[in-house]
Amino acid sequence: MLQGLESARLGRVDFAASRIGFGGAPSGLTNYLDPFSPVDTAQREKVQAAIGRAVEVGINYFDTAAAYGTGESEKIFGEGLAAAGIAGKRDDLYIATKVSHNEPDPRASIECSLKNLQLDVIDLVQVHGTTYTPVAREQTLRIDGTLEVLEQARDEGLIRHIGFTTEDQNSPVYEFIASGRFDVMQTCYNLMFQHTYEPTRPFGSIYEADKAGMGVVTMRSLTAGVFQRWMKAVQPSNDFDYSSALLQFVLANNLIDVALVGMRTPEEVDKNVAILNDTAGRFDLNDLHDKFV
């Protein structure tokens, strides 16, 4: 593994994570953002090659979920990491997956993920949610609920750390943070959706998770195509690639430990690593909010 990629300690977790992580949604979901099938052999092999390239160049944070293609993303990750010689690099890699917040048997989901990923232990299992309704909050926190099952699996050595994912800012998010029972929060944050981080007040779950000593990981770091579609709507002839600017915006936030980016080819891996290495492309986010000159 090549050394030298920018890294950050993952909150209280004793791991130096590369500041870009390999996101697994595009490798498991059919036609997610672009035409793609996770069961197409040729496309599957390209993703596996991308995973191998990521390991080679120093990306060490890999994030997937049981819900991405009903386990297909996990299987692709497992195959790709095995082909990359994960056994000899296991201590250098951090592999995360998720259990759906409404999963009726979280333990079975964890055991299936272990099999799919070809692992004896998973570094991080996250409660997979978007908006935590009162019902979802109760299923997560109640006795014998999802979180307690994850804690039991951690105590048995099947997983190392516990997290949750969210795209919301409602009260259960702050309750999860304040509980002290989660190690990592994965949340939606990018140029278009900054609801988790408001620096002019300041407030937001990113601040609270950081203060609680949690690792902070972003999903939809490149806006999941929303910004690009907006640019096309206002100027149809615009074919500029905004990827670098969008990723640099997230990386410029010092409270963000890992920015997840979906990648399906080795070329995409190299492109995103080049953006990470271009620290001259960073800027002070506070400058964006200056109102006087």
Residue pairs with C-beta under 8 A, 6 or more apart in sequence:
1 55
1 56
1 57
1 58
1 60
1 89
1 92
2 56
2 57
2 58
3 58
4 58
5 18
5 19
5 20
5 57
5 58
5 59
5 273
5 276
5 277
6 18
6 19
6 251
6 276
6 277
6 279
7 16
7 17
7 18
7 19
7 60
8 16
8 17
8 19
8 256
8 257
8 258
9 15
9 16
9 17
9 257
10 16
10 17
10 94
10 183
10 184
10 215
10 257
10 258
11 183
11 184
11 209
11 210
11 213
11 214
11 215
11 216
11 257
12 183
12 213
12 214
12 215
13 161
13 183
13 184
13 215
15 94
15 123
17 60
17 61
17 94
17 215
17 257
17 258
18 58
18 59
18 60
18 61
18 258
18 276
19 251
19 256
19 257
19 258
19 259
19 276
20 59
20 61
20 247
20 251
20 258
20 259
20 260
20 261
20 272
20 273
20 275
20 276
21 59
21 61
21 62
21 63
21 217
21 258
21 259
21 260
21 261
22 50
22 51
22 54
22 59
22 61
22 62
22 63
22 260
22 261
22 263
22 269
23 63
23 219
23 221
23 260
23 261
23 262
23 263
24 62
24 63
24 64
24 65
24 68
24 73
24 74
24 76
24 77
24 262
25 32
25 65
25 68
25 73
25 262
26 32
26 33
26 34
26 36
26 262
26 263
26 264
27 38
27 47
27 64
27 68
27 69
27 72
27 73
27 76
27 77
27 262
27 264
28 38
28 64
28 65
28 68
28 69
28 71
28 72
28 73
28 74
28 76
29 36
29 38
29 68
29 69
29 73
30 36
30 37
30 38
30 69
31 37
32 262
33 224
33 225
33 262
36 43
36 264
37 43
38 44
38 69
38 72
38 73
38 76
39 72
43 264
44 76
46 264
46 265
46 266
47 76
47 80
47 263
47 264
47 265
48 76
48 79
48 80
48 83
49 80
49 265
49 266
50 80
50 263
50 264
50 265
50 266
50 268
50 269
51 62
51 76
51 77
51 80
51 81
51 83
51 84
52 80
52 83
52 84
52 266
53 266
53 269
53 270
54 62
54 263
54 269
55 81
55 84
55 85
55 86
55 89
55 93
56 84
57 269
57 270
57 273
58 273
59 269
59 273
60 92
60 93
60 94
61 93
61 94
61 96
61 217
61 258
61 260
62 77
62 81
62 93
62 94
62 95
62 96
63 96
63 97
63 186
63 217
63 260
64 73
64 74
64 77
64 96
64 97
64 98
64 117
65 73
65 74
65 97
65 98
65 126
65 128
66 74
66 97
66 98
66 99
66 100
66 103
66 109
66 112
66 113
66 116
66 128
67 98
67 100
67 128
68 74
71 112
71 113
71 116
74 97
74 113
74 116
74 117
75 116
77 95
77 116
77 117
78 116
78 117
78 118
78 119
79 118
81 93
81 95
81 117
81 118
82 118
86 93
86 118
93 123
94 123
94 124
95 117
95 119
95 122
95 123
95 124
96 122
96 123
96 124
96 125
96 126
96 163
96 184
97 113
97 117
97 122
97 124
97 125
97 126
98 125
98 126
98 127
98 128
98 165
99 106
99 109
99 110
99 113
99 125
99 126
99 127
99 128
99 146
99 150
100 109
100 128
100 129
101 127
101 128
101 129
101 132
101 136
101 139
101 140
101 146
102 136
102 139
103 109
103 146
106 146
106 149
106 150
107 149
107 152
107 153
110 122
110 125
110 149
110 150
110 153
110 158
110 159
111 158
113 122
113 125
114 120
114 121
114 122
114 158
121 157
121 158
121 159
121 160
122 158
122 159
122 160
123 159
123 160
123 161
124 159
124 160
124 161
124 162
124 163
124 183
124 184
125 150
125 153
125 159
125 161
125 162
125 163
126 162
126 163
126 164
126 165
126 184
126 186
127 140
127 146
127 147
127 150
127 162
127 163
127 164
127 165
128 165
129 136
129 140
129 164
129 165
129 166
130 165
130 166
130 167
130 168
131 166
131 167
131 168
131 170
132 140
132 166
132 168
132 170
132 172
132 173
132 176
136 172
137 172
137 175
138 145
139 145
139 146
140 146
140 147
140 164
140 172
140 176
141 147
141 175
141 179
142 148
147 162
147 181
150 159
150 162
151 162
151 181
153 159
154 160
154 161
154 162
161 183
161 184
162 181
162 182
162 183
162 184
163 182
163 183
163 184
163 185
163 186
163 214
163 215
163 217
164 176
164 182
164 184
164 185
164 186
165 185
165 186
165 187
165 219
166 173
166 176
166 185
166 186
166 187
166 188
166 205
167 187
167 188
167 219
169 195
169 196
169 204
169 205
173 185
173 205
174 205
174 208
176 182
176 185
177 185
177 205
177 208
177 209
177 212
177 214
178 208
178 212
180 212
182 214
183 214
183 215
184 214
184 215
184 216
184 217
185 205
185 206
185 209
185 214
185 215
185 216
185 217
186 217
186 218
186 219
186 260
187 196
187 205
187 206
187 209
187 216
187 217
187 218
187 219
188 195
188 196
188 218
188 219
188 220
189 196
189 197
189 206
189 218
189 219
189 220
189 221
189 250
189 253
189 256
190 218
190 220
190 221
190 222
190 223
190 227
190 246
190 249
190 250
191 223
191 227
191 245
191 246
191 249
191 250
192 223
192 226
192 227
192 230
193 220
193 223
193 226
195 204
196 204
196 205
196 206
197 204
197 206
197 207
197 253
197 255
198 204
199 285
199 286
199 289
200 289
206 216
206 253
206 255
206 256
207 255
209 215
209 216
210 216
210 255
215 257
215 258
216 255
216 256
216 257
216 258
217 256
217 257
217 258
217 259
217 260
218 250
218 256
218 258
218 259
218 260
219 260
221 246
221 247
221 250
221 259
221 260
221 261
222 243
222 246
222 247
222 261
223 246
227 242
227 246
228 242
231 238
231 240
231 242
232 238
243 271
243 272
243 275
244 275
244 278
244 281
245 281
247 259
247 261
247 272
247 275
247 276
248 275
248 278
248 281
248 282
248 283
249 285
250 256
250 259
251 259
251 276
251 282
252 282
252 283
252 284
252 285
253 285
261 272
263 269
263 272
275 281
